[in-house]
Amino acid sequence: MSGISLQEESWYRVGNAAGLNSPSLLLYHDRIEHNILKMINIAGSADRLRPHVKTHKIPEIIRLQMRFGINKFKCATIAEAEMTASCGANDVLLAVQPVGPNLGRLVRLIREFPGTSFSCIADCSDVIVALSEAAVSNGLTIPVWLDINNGMNRTGISPGSKAEKLYQLIHESAGLLADGLHVYDGHIHEHEYQVREKMCNDAFARVEMLEEKLTSLTGSPPKIVAGGSPTFPIHAKRAGVETSPGTTILWDYNYSQSFRDLGFLNAAVLLARVVSKPAKGLVCIDLGHKAVGSEMPQPRVWFPGLGDFRIMSHNEEHMVIMTELASVLCPGDEVYGIPFHICPTVDRYDAVSVVKEGNASETWYVTARKRRITI
């Protein structure tokens, strides 16, 4: 890493911004490295990390993590899994139950990337049976994690007797390997660490009970991959548990304000420009819905250089802002903003500009933004 101060107030400003298109997404290499090292430090070792690639979807970030010893990853799509395997990753978990054509695509991934161990999650008997049939008919062994509903009520099965039976079904099914338990608790995002820790531990207590029963059932303890970015430091205290943060790589304004205790740095910034000054106190910039994740309430972007501001309207290509600095801004002036939610924001861009030593010097492609790469 360079000697540039990571905490400098104007760290986001780029020396060669005049040559960059807007809107665009800037990634700051030094800050990404800082966040990777921070993840490893919290986890205790690179081997205890299985970072989610959904936040960035970029091969260079996969390779950068691998350079620091991280070789296990978690993905949400077949395209993300293919991208990660193409980087030479040892171990890729598809953390969405494969249904429909995605089951056949998973089989193709396993065949076309023999150097990577692929696994997936499942939470119902029909999918487990389909996985078993696909594995047998293709002469494969597919590792399967039982997806646990730890209170989020999005996917998975509650830890209990039904979960035991499903895990036993995986364990006894031809062509499948019962790999462990996948426990995502994305509903736990309380700002205060002590409250977050208690909620996480209370929710995980039933998982620990299930773990004991499955150990008796199969003769060996199941592996566990648990948590997202807000809870991964809590799960990192549990012996033998893998952690799977994702947003920690780039961070965003929401998490930087909500989880100050974690100490990660914003490493992704939007570059926009003033395109009009429609009325006194107002500026319009080229940062519409198509340039920033827009599923959240306003403000969807935080503008560190605009003083007191208020977002007045937001459309496909435009964002109108009321700011005390409107009088000194002119059409063409650059405006920097930190996205409130980075994951869907990255997904808006085919490519990002990478900032090193204060200048945008590289282009990285958001490869897994595609729904299909080759498979």
N, C-alpha and C positions, 0 to 999 in steps of 0.2 A: 504494500500500500504506500501511497505517496505521503508527503509531509503536509498536505493540505489539511487545514483544520476542519474537522467534520462538523463542528458546532458553530462555525462562523455565521454571523447573522444573515449575510447575503449569499450563502453557499449555493443557492439554486441558480444564480445568474450565470449565463453562459457568454463567454467572450466573443464567440462567432455566431451569436444568435441571428444576426442580420441575414445570414445565408441559409437559415432554416425555414422550411415551410411552416405555416400555421393553419389549423391547429396541429400540434405534434406532441408526442410523448417523449420525455427525456428520462433516461435512467442514469444514475450516478454510480459509477463503478466502485469507487472507494466505499461508499455507503452500503452497497450490496455486500461487499467483502466483510465489512464491519458486522452486518446482520447475520451473515453465515457463521462467522466466528462466535458471535453472541449465542446463536442457536446451539452450537457445539458445546460451548461453555455451560449453558444451562442444562443441556441433556447429559453432560458428563463425558460423552464421547460421540464421535460421528456415527458409530455403529448403532447407537440408540435412537437415531433419527430416521424417519421415513417422510421427508417433506412432500407436501402436496404440490404438484406442478400447475394446478389450475390457475393460480394467481398470475403467472408469467407466461407459460406456454412457449418458452424460448430455449432452444438447444444450448446456447452459450451459457445460460444460467445453470442448466443441468451440468455442463462440463465444469463450470466454476465450482459448483458444490462437490463434484467428484474429485477435483483437484485437492480439496480439503478433506477427503476421505469419506464423503457421503456416497453410498452406492445403492441405497434402497429408496424407492420413491413410490408415491401414491398418485393415482390419476383418476380423472372423472370421465374421460372419453377414450375410445379406441385410438383416435388420432393422437391424443396426449401420450398414450402408452406406446404407440409406434414411434413417436418423436423421441421419447425417453430411451427406448431400446436402441434406436439408431445412434444414440450417443455412447452406447456401450455400457449402460447401466446393468448391474448384476441382477437386480430384483425389482420387479414392477407389480404393484397391486392395483388392479382395476376396482375402484371403490364404488362402483355402481353395478347392481345385479345385471348380468348380461341376458337380455331377452330379445326375441325376434332375430333379425339378421346379425345382431351383435354377438350372438353365441358363435355363429360361423366365423365372424371376423376375429374373435378371440382365438379360435382354433388356428386360423391362418397366421396370426401373430406368433403363436407358439412354434409353428412350423418354420416360419421365415426368419425368426431370430432365436436360433437354438442356444446362443450364448447367454440369453437372458431368461431368468426364471419368472414366469408370469403366474399370477394368482388372481382370484376374484372373490367377491363376496356373494352370499346368498342368504335369503331369509324365509324361503318357503320350499315345501317338498317338491312342487312341480318343477321349479328351476333346478333343484338339486338332481332330480331324476333326469332332466334334459341334459344337464352337464355331464352326468355319468354316461348317458347314451352317446353323447358326442365324443367323450374321451375314449370310450371303448371302441367305437367305430373308426376312430382315427389312430388307435394304438398309442394313446397319450395318458399321462397322469397329470391331472389338473389340481393344484392346491386350491382349496376353498376355505375362506374365513366365514364363520357365521356372523352375520350382521346383527348387532345388538341395538335395540331401541332403549337408550339410556335416559329417556325423558324428552327427547326432541320431537318425537312423533312424526318423523318424516319418512324414515325407512327402518327396517330391522324388526326384530322380535324381542319382546321383553324378557329379561333374564328370569328363568323359572323352568317348570317341568317341560313345557312345550319346546323351549330352547334346548333343553337336554336331549329330547327326542330327535330334534332336527340335527343336532351335532352328531348324535349317534348314527343317523341316517347318512350323513356325509362320511363318517368314519367307516361305515360298512359298505358303502357304495363302490362298485367296481370302477376303477379309473380315477377315483378321487382321493385326495389326501386332505384330511381334516387339519388345516393349518393353524387355526386358532380363532380368536374373537376380534371382531372389528367394532370398536366402541367410539362413536363420534358424538360429542356432547356440545354441539354448536349452539344450543339454547342457553348455555351458561356463559353469560357475558357481563356479570355485575362488575362495576368499576372498582369497588373496594376489594383488595386482594383477599382479606380474611373472609369476607362473605363469599367470594368466588370459590375459595379453597374449601369452605365447609360444604357448599352446594355440590361441588365436584366430588368430594370424598363421600358424602351421603349417597349420591347417585351411584358411585362406583362400588359401594358396599355389597349390593346385590350381585354385581359382576364377580366380585371376589368369592362370594358363596357359590356361584355357578362354576367358577374356575376349580374350586375344590371338588365339586361333584364330577366334573368332566375328567379331572385327574384320576379319580377312582374308577371312572368308567373306561378310560382308554389306557391307563397305566402310565401316562406321562402328562405333565401340565401343558395346557394349550398356550400357544403364544398369544400375546395381546398387543394390538396396536390401538392407541387411544388418544383422544383429544384433538382439538384444533389449536389455533394460535393463543387464545386467552387462557386455556387450561393446560397447555403442554408443560409449563414449568411445574405444575402440581403433579401431573402424571410422571414427570421425570424423576420424582422422588421414589417411585415404586420400583422395586427391584424387578428386572426382567421385562418391563413394559416398554415397547417402542412408542415414540411420540411422533405426531404427524402435523406439525404446524405448516402453514402455507403463506399467509399474509406477511409473516415475519420477514420474508425475503425482501419485499419492497415497502411494506408498511403503508399506511394511509392516514389521512387526517383524523378519521373516526377513531382508529385504534391508538393513534398517538395521544389523543385527548382522553380516551376511555381507559387505557391501560398504561399509564405513565410508569408503573412499577416494573414493566418489562424491559425498558431501556433500548428499544430498537429505534432506528433512524428512518425518517422518510427518505426513500431512494428513488421516487418516481414523481415527476413534476410535469404539468401540462404547460406548453408554450402556446399562447394565443396572442392576437393583436387587436388593437382598437380598429374597428372598421367604420364607425360613425359616432357622432355626438348629437343624438336626436333632440335633446332639450337640455336646459340648464341642469347641471348636477348629474346628468346621465351619460354613460358611455355604452356603446354596443361593441362586443367582442365576438370573434368568430369561434365560439366554443359552445356549439349547440348540443342537442341531445345525442347527435351522431358522433360526438367527440369525447363524451364523458359519461360514465355510468350514471343513469338517471332514474333508478328505481327508488332512490331515497328522497325524503323531503329536502327542501332547500335549507341551508346552503349545501349544494352538491360538490362545491369546490371552495377551498379556503385560499384567499389571495393575500399572501403575506406583505405585499408591497402596496396595497390599496387603502391602508388605514381603515377607518370605519366604513363599511360598505353594506349594501343590501341588494340582493338579486331580485330585480323587479319582474322579469319575465325570462322564459327559457323556451326556445323553439328548436326546430331541426338544425339550423345552422347558426343561430344567433343567441347570445345571452346579453340582456340589458342589465346594467349595474348602476345603482346610485352610489356615488362615492364622493367624499370630501375632496378628493384629488382630481375630480373630473376636469376642472378648469385648466390643469397643467398637462393633461393628456391630449395627445393628438392622434389622428388616424395614422396607422402604421406603427405606433408605439407598442413594444412588447409588454405583455402581461403574463406573469407566472402564477400558476395555481396548483395547489396540492389537492388531488381528488379525495373526496370523502370516502369512496369505496373503490379500491384499486383494481379488484379482480375483473369486474365487468368493464372497467375503463381500458385496461390493456386489450381486452377483446375487441375494442373498437378500431385497433390499429393493425395494419399489415406489417409495419416495421416501426422500430423505435430508434432514437438517436442516443448513443452512449457517450456520456460526458466523462472525460479523463483530464486531469490537470486544468480544469476550468473551461475546456472547449469540447464541443461535440465532435468526436473524431472517428466514430465507428457507427455502422448501421447493423442492428440485429433484427432478424425477421421473426415475427410471431407465428412460427410454423404451425403450431397446433391450434391456431385460431380456426383453421379449416376443419370442417366436420369429417373430411376424409382426406388423407394424404395419399397413400397408395392402396391401403387395405380397406 
